[in-house]
Amino acid sequence: MKRSKGYRSKTRSLLRKKPRERGLKPLGYLLIDYKIGDRVVISIDPSTHKGQPHRRYHGKMGTIIEKRGKAYVVAIQNGGKTRKIIALPEHFKVIQTAR
């Protein structure tokens, strides 16, 4: 039988939490209001399956360019091109806010 090459394949160590970090995040991440121009790091939260970006963007830094419903569109430089990633805010960490 052919091996599955799904969206979360080869992520055994990447999408795993430490034993004391297991479970859902505290609800404080819902209170963060991202603005256009904010710089964020994509840090995939494995406990939330919806709105996850692809694993190749884990740890990459990007800029928020628009809001789409509950999700945000983030522009990332990858391979000399600008990629647009649509992800939910629980998969972000703020680095720098827009002024």
C-alpha positions as CSV (number, residue, x, y, z in Angstrom):
1,M,0.0,0.0,0.0
2,K,1.2,3.5,-0.9
3,R,2.4,5.7,2.0
4,S,0.1,8.7,2.7
5,K,1.7,12.1,2.1
6,G,-0.9,14.2,3.9
7,Y,-0.8,17.8,5.2
8,R,0.7,16.8,8.6
9,S,3.1,14.1,7.4
10,K,6.6,14.0,8.9
11,T,5.6,16.3,11.8
12,R,6.1,13.9,14.7
13,S,8.5,16.2,16.6
14,L,7.5,19.5,15.0
15,L,3.8,19.3,16.0
16,R,4.2,18.0,19.5
17,K,3.9,19.8,22.8
18,K,6.0,19.2,25.9
19,P,4.1,17.2,28.7
20,R,3.5,20.3,30.8
21,E,2.2,22.4,27.8
22,R,-0.5,20.0,26.7
23,G,-4.0,21.1,26.2
24,L,-5.5,24.3,24.8
25,K,-3.9,27.7,25.1
26,P,-5.2,30.2,27.7
27,L,-7.8,32.5,26.2
28,G,-5.4,35.6,26.3
29,Y,-4.5,35.1,22.7
30,L,-8.0,36.1,21.7
31,L,-7.5,39.5,23.3
32,I,-4.5,40.3,21.0
33,D,-5.6,42.6,18.2
34,Y,-3.3,42.4,15.3
35,K,-3.1,45.4,13.0
36,I,-2.0,45.6,9.4
37,G,1.8,45.9,9.3
38,D,2.5,43.9,12.5
39,R,5.4,41.5,12.2
40,V,4.7,38.0,13.5
41,V,6.4,34.7,13.8
42,I,4.4,31.7,12.7
43,S,4.5,29.2,15.5
44,I,2.0,26.4,14.8
45,D,-0.1,25.4,17.8
46,P,-0.7,21.6,17.4
47,S,-3.7,21.6,19.7
48,T,-5.7,23.8,17.3
49,H,-6.1,22.0,14.0
50,K,-8.2,24.6,12.2
51,G,-6.4,27.4,10.4
52,Q,-2.9,25.8,10.6
53,P,-0.4,27.0,8.0
54,H,1.7,24.4,6.3
55,R,4.6,23.0,8.3
56,R,7.2,24.5,6.0
57,Y,6.3,28.0,7.4
58,H,6.8,27.1,11.1
59,G,9.2,29.5,12.6
60,K,9.2,32.0,9.7
61,M,8.6,35.7,10.1
62,G,6.1,37.7,8.1
63,T,3.9,40.8,8.0
64,I,0.2,40.9,8.4
65,I,-1.4,42.4,5.3
66,E,-5.1,41.9,5.8
67,K,-7.8,40.4,7.9
68,R,-10.1,37.8,6.5
69,G,-13.0,36.8,8.9
70,K,-11.3,35.5,12.0
71,A,-8.1,34.7,10.1
72,Y,-5.2,36.9,9.0
73,V,-3.3,37.0,5.7
74,V,0.5,37.0,6.3
75,A,3.1,37.8,3.7
76,I,6.3,35.7,4.0
77,Q,9.4,35.7,1.9
78,N,10.2,32.2,0.8
79,G,12.5,31.2,-2.0
80,G,12.8,34.7,-3.3
81,K,9.0,35.1,-3.7
82,T,6.4,36.5,-1.5
83,R,3.9,34.0,-0.2
84,K,0.5,34.8,1.3
85,I,-0.4,32.5,4.2
86,I,-4.0,32.5,5.6
87,A,-3.9,31.4,9.3
88,L,-5.7,31.8,12.6
89,P,-4.2,34.0,15.3
90,E,-3.4,31.1,17.7
91,H,-0.6,30.2,15.3
92,F,1.2,33.6,15.7
93,K,3.6,35.2,18.1
94,V,4.0,39.0,17.9
95,I,7.5,40.5,17.3
96,Q,6.9,44.1,16.4
97,T,3.7,46.2,16.3
98,A,2.9,48.7,13.5
99,R,3.1,52.3,14.6
